Amino acid sequence: MNLSQLKEKVVALGFQYPHLREKIYAAYQCAVAEVLEEGASESQEVQSCLSDIEDIVWEDEEGLPDPPEPCYE
């Protein structure tokens, strides 16, 4: 999966989980920044973003506390 495909998935998940949209979009924006600004591996950042989003959704469904921010600037 590349960033373009990830974007499509992120938009779909944002509609599926509107109350988590901001957190999901933030994880995506972090992945894009890592690739474009830091030169990180696209495939690695995509996988990391998907994992972060999975955690966001799982923790919401389980009623656990919010996860730490996925990207620190």
C-alpha positions as CSV (number, residue, x, y, z in Angstrom):
1,M,0.0,0.0,0.0
2,N,1.3,3.5,-0.8
3,L,0.3,6.9,0.6
4,S,-2.4,7.4,-2.1
5,Q,-4.0,4.2,-1.2
6,L,-3.6,4.9,2.5
7,K,-5.4,8.3,2.0
8,E,-8.4,6.5,0.5
9,K,-8.5,4.1,3.5
10,V,-8.1,7.0,6.0
11,V,-11.0,8.9,4.4
12,A,-13.2,5.8,4.6
13,L,-12.3,5.1,8.2
14,G,-12.9,8.8,9.0
15,F,-16.5,8.3,7.8
16,Q,-16.8,5.0,9.5
17,Y,-15.6,6.4,12.8
18,P,-16.5,10.1,12.7
19,H,-15.8,10.6,16.4
20,L,-12.2,9.4,15.8
21,R,-11.7,11.3,12.5
22,E,-9.4,13.9,13.9
23,K,-7.1,11.3,15.5
24,I,-7.2,9.1,12.3
25,Y,-6.3,12.1,10.1
26,A,-3.5,13.1,12.5
27,A,-1.9,9.7,12.2
28,Y,-2.1,10.0,8.4
29,Q,-0.7,13.5,8.4
30,C,2.2,12.3,10.5
31,A,3.0,9.4,8.0
32,V,2.9,11.8,5.1
33,A,5.2,14.3,6.9
34,E,7.7,11.5,7.8
35,V,7.9,10.4,4.1
36,L,7.9,13.9,2.5
37,E,9.9,15.9,5.0
38,E,12.1,13.3,6.7
39,G,12.6,10.9,3.7
40,A,11.3,7.9,5.7
41,S,10.3,4.7,3.9
42,E,6.9,5.0,2.4
43,S,5.9,1.4,3.0
44,Q,7.2,1.5,6.6
45,E,5.3,4.7,7.4
46,V,2.1,3.3,5.8
47,Q,2.3,0.2,8.0
48,S,3.1,2.3,11.1
49,C,0.1,4.6,10.3
50,L,-2.2,1.6,9.8
51,S,-1.0,0.2,13.2
52,D,-1.6,3.5,14.9
53,I,-5.1,3.7,13.4
54,E,-5.8,0.2,14.5
55,D,-4.8,1.1,18.0
56,I,-7.0,4.2,18.0
57,V,-10.0,2.2,16.9
58,W,-9.4,-0.7,19.3
59,E,-8.8,1.6,22.3
60,D,-12.0,3.4,21.5
61,E,-14.0,0.2,21.2
62,E,-12.5,-1.2,24.4
63,G,-13.1,2.1,26.3
64,L,-9.4,2.5,27.1
65,P,-7.7,5.8,27.6
66,D,-6.5,7.7,24.6
67,P,-3.3,6.5,23.1
68,P,-0.3,8.8,23.0
69,E,0.0,11.2,20.1
70,P,1.3,9.3,17.1
71,C,3.8,11.9,16.1
72,Y,5.7,14.5,18.1
73,E,7.0,17.7,16.5
